[in-house]
Amino acid sequence: MSYQPPSRPVSGTSSLAVVSLVFGVLTWFVLPFVGALVAVICGHMARGEIRRAPPDARIEGDGMAIAGLVLGYVHLGICVLAMFFIIAMLVFGAVVSGWHW
């Protein structure tokens, strides 16, 4: 008589985690600001989906979601710093040139 282990549901990978990672990488090369927003939104949605999954049907991909979140947030932070720098240079240039509001 052969022994067969009890069947366990096949654990899958969260598609939102994959999307978050892909857009997190693309944001650095192809889609500057929009890709970062998609990576952050999908990363948070994927982590919520993974946490809410029942223990008997685990969903994998938490690491990919975190990587997408990190890539997206770092890029958004750099975008915000760049905007502040550009605004500061415009104001500084206007003050130095003697232009009055």
C-alpha positions as YAML, in Angstrom:
chain: A
units: angstrom
residues:
- id: 1
  name: MET
  ca: [0.00, 0.00, 0.00]
- id: 2
  name: SER
  ca: [1.49, 3.35, -1.01]
- id: 3
  name: TYR
  ca: [1.41, 6.33, 1.25]
- id: 4
  name: GLN
  ca: [0.31, 9.67, -0.16]
- id: 5
  name: PRO
  ca: [0.75, 12.77, 1.95]
- id: 6
  name: PRO
  ca: [-2.36, 14.87, 2.49]
- id: 7
  name: SER
  ca: [-2.86, 17.28, -0.36]
- id: 8
  name: ARG
  ca: [-2.04, 20.84, 0.49]
- id: 9
  name: PRO
  ca: [-3.31, 23.80, -1.49]
- id: 10
  name: VAL
  ca: [-0.70, 25.08, -3.86]
- id: 11
  name: SER
  ca: [0.63, 28.37, -2.62]
- id: 12
  name: GLY
  ca: [0.79, 31.05, -5.26]
- id: 13
  name: THR
  ca: [2.59, 34.31, -5.63]
- id: 14
  name: SER
  ca: [0.66, 37.53, -5.31]
- id: 15
  name: SER
  ca: [0.32, 39.15, -8.73]
- id: 16
  name: LEU
  ca: [0.18, 42.56, -7.06]
- id: 17
  name: ALA
  ca: [3.60, 41.90, -5.52]
- id: 18
  name: VAL
  ca: [5.01, 41.08, -8.95]
- id: 19
  name: VAL
  ca: [3.46, 44.26, -10.41]
- id: 20
  name: SER
  ca: [4.91, 46.30, -7.55]
- id: 21
  name: LEU
  ca: [8.41, 44.95, -8.11]
- id: 22
  name: VAL
  ca: [8.24, 45.37, -11.90]
- id: 23
  name: PHE
  ca: [7.05, 48.97, -11.66]
- id: 24
  name: GLY
  ca: [9.58, 49.66, -8.89]
- id: 25
  name: VAL
  ca: [12.36, 48.68, -11.27]
- id: 26
  name: LEU
  ca: [10.77, 50.42, -14.28]
- id: 27
  name: THR
  ca: [10.43, 53.66, -12.34]
- id: 28
  name: TRP
  ca: [14.23, 54.06, -12.41]
- id: 29
  name: PHE
  ca: [14.54, 53.55, -16.16]
- id: 30
  name: VAL
  ca: [11.29, 54.15, -18.06]
- id: 31
  name: LEU
  ca: [8.42, 55.54, -15.97]
- id: 32
  name: PRO
  ca: [9.83, 58.12, -13.54]
- id: 33
  name: PHE
  ca: [7.00, 59.39, -11.34]
- id: 34
  name: VAL
  ca: [4.01, 57.30, -12.40]
- id: 35
  name: GLY
  ca: [5.90, 54.03, -11.97]
- id: 36
  name: ALA
  ca: [6.78, 54.93, -8.40]
- id: 37
  name: LEU
  ca: [3.15, 55.63, -7.56]
- id: 38
  name: VAL
  ca: [2.03, 52.30, -9.07]
- id: 39
  name: ALA
  ca: [4.82, 50.44, -7.23]
- id: 40
  name: VAL
  ca: [3.85, 51.95, -3.87]
- id: 41
  name: ILE
  ca: [0.11, 51.42, -4.28]
- id: 42
  name: CYS
  ca: [0.44, 47.84, -5.54]
- id: 43
  name: GLY
  ca: [3.03, 47.05, -2.87]
- id: 44
  name: HIS
  ca: [0.70, 48.08, -0.06]
- id: 45
  name: MET
  ca: [-2.21, 46.22, -1.63]
- id: 46
  name: ALA
  ca: [-0.07, 43.08, -2.04]
- id: 47
  name: ARG
  ca: [1.10, 43.13, 1.56]
- id: 48
  name: GLY
  ca: [-2.51, 43.46, 2.72]
- id: 49
  name: GLU
  ca: [-3.56, 40.58, 0.48]
- id: 50
  name: ILE
  ca: [-0.74, 38.40, 1.80]
- id: 51
  name: ARG
  ca: [-1.54, 39.19, 5.44]
- id: 52
  name: ARG
  ca: [-5.25, 38.46, 4.97]
- id: 53
  name: ALA
  ca: [-4.67, 35.09, 3.29]
- id: 54
  name: PRO
  ca: [-5.71, 32.11, 5.41]
- id: 55
  name: PRO
  ca: [-2.85, 30.03, 6.85]
- id: 56
  name: ASP
  ca: [-3.81, 26.92, 4.88]
- id: 57
  name: ALA
  ca: [-3.62, 28.79, 1.55]
- id: 58
  name: ARG
  ca: [-0.57, 31.00, 2.01]
- id: 59
  name: ILE
  ca: [0.25, 33.57, -0.63]
- id: 60
  name: GLU
  ca: [3.90, 34.29, -1.27]
- id: 61
  name: GLY
  ca: [5.55, 37.44, -2.54]
- id: 62
  name: ASP
  ca: [6.01, 39.59, 0.55]
- id: 63
  name: GLY
  ca: [9.67, 40.18, -0.30]
- id: 64
  name: MET
  ca: [8.79, 41.33, -3.80]
- id: 65
  name: ALA
  ca: [6.15, 43.68, -2.41]
- id: 66
  name: ILE
  ca: [8.64, 45.17, 0.05]
- id: 67
  name: ALA
  ca: [11.25, 45.59, -2.70]
- id: 68
  name: GLY
  ca: [8.68, 47.40, -4.87]
- id: 69
  name: LEU
  ca: [7.73, 49.61, -1.94]
- id: 70
  name: VAL
  ca: [11.34, 50.52, -1.20]
- id: 71
  name: LEU
  ca: [12.13, 51.29, -4.85]
- id: 72
  name: GLY
  ca: [8.96, 53.37, -5.21]
- id: 73
  name: TYR
  ca: [9.36, 55.32, -1.97]
- id: 74
  name: VAL
  ca: [13.04, 56.07, -2.60]
- id: 75
  name: HIS
  ca: [12.23, 57.37, -6.07]
- id: 76
  name: LEU
  ca: [9.35, 59.50, -4.73]
- id: 77
  name: GLY
  ca: [11.68, 60.92, -2.08]
- id: 78
  name: ILE
  ca: [14.25, 61.83, -4.69]
- id: 79
  name: CYS
  ca: [11.51, 63.48, -6.81]
- id: 80
  name: VAL
  ca: [10.37, 65.58, -3.85]
- id: 81
  name: LEU
  ca: [13.95, 66.64, -3.06]
- id: 82
  name: ALA
  ca: [14.52, 67.54, -6.72]
- id: 83
  name: MET
  ca: [11.36, 69.68, -6.75]
- id: 84
  name: PHE
  ca: [12.47, 71.52, -3.60]
- id: 85
  name: PHE
  ca: [15.90, 72.08, -5.14]
- id: 86
  name: ILE
  ca: [14.42, 73.44, -8.38]
- id: 87
  name: ILE
  ca: [12.06, 75.77, -6.50]
- id: 88
  name: ALA
  ca: [14.90, 76.97, -4.26]
- id: 89
  name: MET
  ca: [17.09, 77.69, -7.29]
- id: 90
  name: LEU
  ca: [14.28, 79.64, -8.96]
- id: 91
  name: VAL
  ca: [13.67, 81.72, -5.84]
- id: 92
  name: PHE
  ca: [17.41, 82.24, -5.29]
- id: 93
  name: GLY
  ca: [17.86, 83.25, -8.92]
- id: 94
  name: ALA
  ca: [14.99, 85.73, -8.70]
- id: 95
  name: VAL
  ca: [16.41, 87.29, -5.51]
- id: 96
  name: VAL
  ca: [19.96, 87.53, -6.83]
- id: 97
  name: SER
  ca: [18.87, 89.05, -10.14]
- id: 98
  name: GLY
  ca: [16.90, 91.74, -8.33]
- id: 99
  name: TRP
  ca: [13.55, 90.67, -9.70]
- id: 100
  name: HIS
  ca: [10.72, 91.79, -7.40]
- id: 101
  name: TRP
  ca: [7.38, 90.07, -7.02]
...
